[in-house]
Amino acid sequence: MTQNVGGIDRILRIVVGLVLIGLAATGTVGWWGWLGVVLLATGALGWCPPYAIFGFNTCAMKNKT
């Protein structure tokens, strides 16, 4: 499982995921707020299944020289 979620993308996923979970837990938004768990997990792991399927990668490229 190669990482395909880069720095800023990971930070945004974690922050938005936590906000959505918080809003869902307080009843501010509906059940869909619990989808923040998916964002939190993909941000924490650094790997996103749809990115892998469609060939996206937001990780910084490593110089091989």
C-alpha positions as CSV (number, residue, x, y, z in Angstrom):
1,M,0.0,0.0,0.0
2,T,1.9,3.0,-1.3
3,Q,1.0,6.4,0.1
4,N,-0.8,8.5,-2.4
5,V,-2.1,11.4,-0.2
6,G,0.4,14.3,0.2
7,G,1.0,16.8,3.0
8,I,-1.6,19.5,2.5
9,D,-4.1,17.0,1.3
10,R,-3.6,14.9,4.4
11,I,-3.9,18.0,6.7
12,L,-7.1,19.1,5.0
13,R,-8.6,15.6,5.2
14,I,-7.8,15.3,8.9
15,V,-9.1,18.8,9.8
16,V,-12.3,18.5,7.7
17,G,-12.9,14.9,9.0
18,L,-12.6,16.0,12.7
19,V,-15.0,19.0,12.0
20,L,-17.6,16.8,10.4
21,I,-17.4,14.2,13.2
22,G,-17.7,16.9,15.8
23,L,-20.8,18.4,14.0
24,A,-22.4,15.0,13.6
25,A,-21.7,14.1,17.3
26,T,-23.4,17.3,18.4
27,G,-26.4,16.9,16.1
28,T,-25.6,20.0,14.1
29,V,-25.6,18.0,10.8
30,G,-27.3,14.8,9.8
31,W,-25.9,11.3,9.6
32,W,-23.7,12.2,6.6
33,G,-21.4,14.1,9.0
34,W,-20.1,10.7,10.1
35,L,-18.5,10.4,6.6
36,G,-15.8,12.5,8.3
37,V,-14.5,9.2,9.6
38,V,-13.5,8.2,6.1
39,L,-11.6,11.5,5.6
40,L,-9.9,11.1,8.9
41,A,-8.8,7.5,8.2
42,T,-7.5,8.3,4.7
43,G,-5.7,11.4,6.0
44,A,-4.1,9.4,8.9
45,L,-3.1,6.5,6.7
46,G,-1.9,8.6,3.8
47,W,-3.7,6.3,1.3
48,C,-7.0,6.8,-0.5
49,P,-8.6,3.9,-2.4
50,P,-10.2,6.1,-5.1
51,Y,-6.9,7.9,-5.7
52,A,-5.3,4.4,-6.2
53,I,-8.0,3.3,-8.7
54,F,-7.8,6.5,-10.8
55,G,-4.1,6.9,-10.6
56,F,-4.0,10.2,-8.6
57,N,-1.1,11.0,-6.3
58,T,-0.7,14.2,-4.3
59,C,2.6,13.1,-2.6
60,A,5.7,15.1,-3.4
61,M,7.9,13.4,-6.0
62,K,11.2,12.1,-4.7
63,N,14.3,13.0,-6.6
64,K,16.1,9.8,-7.7
65,T,19.4,11.4,-8.6
